[in-house]
Amino acid sequence: MSIYEEVEIEDMDFEEEEQHYTYPCPCGDKFVITLAELWDGEDVAPCPSCTLRIRVVYEEEALPPLKASEAGGSAGAGMAVAVH
């Protein structure tokens, strides 16, 4: 997989309501990666309008916490399963 650019997470915009980070793409759209994906260890953000991808440089400890509704897709969400 080819990476267009490495981008520090501090240079990206965090949209709290959507729980994702965006970064401008040369095609005019935006690269997008969700907070849940970052917590799951994903670091590649695709552009939905073209084939470019960026690698997000971040430290997991510095990420904001997931909202409860977003935690369903994260690896740690399974810990809250009730046992009968």
N, C-alpha and C positions, 0 to 999 in steps of 0.2 A: 504494500500500500504506500503510495506516494504522499508525502506531507508537504503542503505548500509553505507553511511557516510555523515556528514555535512561538506561542504567545503566552506571556505571563498572565495569570488569572486577574491580577490587579489592573491590567490594561483592558479587561473585558467589562461589559455592563451586566450587572445582576438585576434581573427583573423579579422582584420578590413575590409578586402575585402569581407569576407563572412558574416560579422556582427554577429558572434557567439562566444561563449566561449566554450573551451574544457578543459577536465581534464582526465588524464590517467586512464583507467579502468584496473583492475587486469587481465581481459581476453586478454589484448593486444590491444584492440580498445580504443576509447575515448568517454567519456560522452560528450554530446553536448546540449547546450541550446542557443537559438537565443536571440539577444538583444531585438527584438520585444516581445518575450515571457516574458522576464524579465520586460520590461516596462508595460506589461499587467498583472503583478503580479504573473506570474508563477515562481516557485522556485525549481522545480524538473527537473533534467536533466537525461534522460535515456541513456543507452548505446545501440547503434543500433545492437550490436552483441550478447548481452546476456540479462538476466533479471534484472541486477543490475540498481539501480537508486541512485542518490545523491541529497541531498537538498543543494541548493546554498544559502549561507548567504550573503546578500547584502543590501545596502540602496539605494533606487531609486534615491535619489538626487545625488549620486556619479556615476550613469551610464552615459556613453557617449551618446550624442544625436543620434537619429536614422537618417540614410540617408533617403532622400525623397522616394526612391524606397522601403525601408523597412517599412515605416510608414503606408502603406496600410493595414497592419494587426493589427495595434495597436488601442487601444480604442480611442485615441485622434484624429485619422485620420479623423473621421466623421465630425469634426468641420469645415472642408474646403469645404463642399458641397455647391454649388451655389443654391440659391432659385430663382425660376422663377415666 
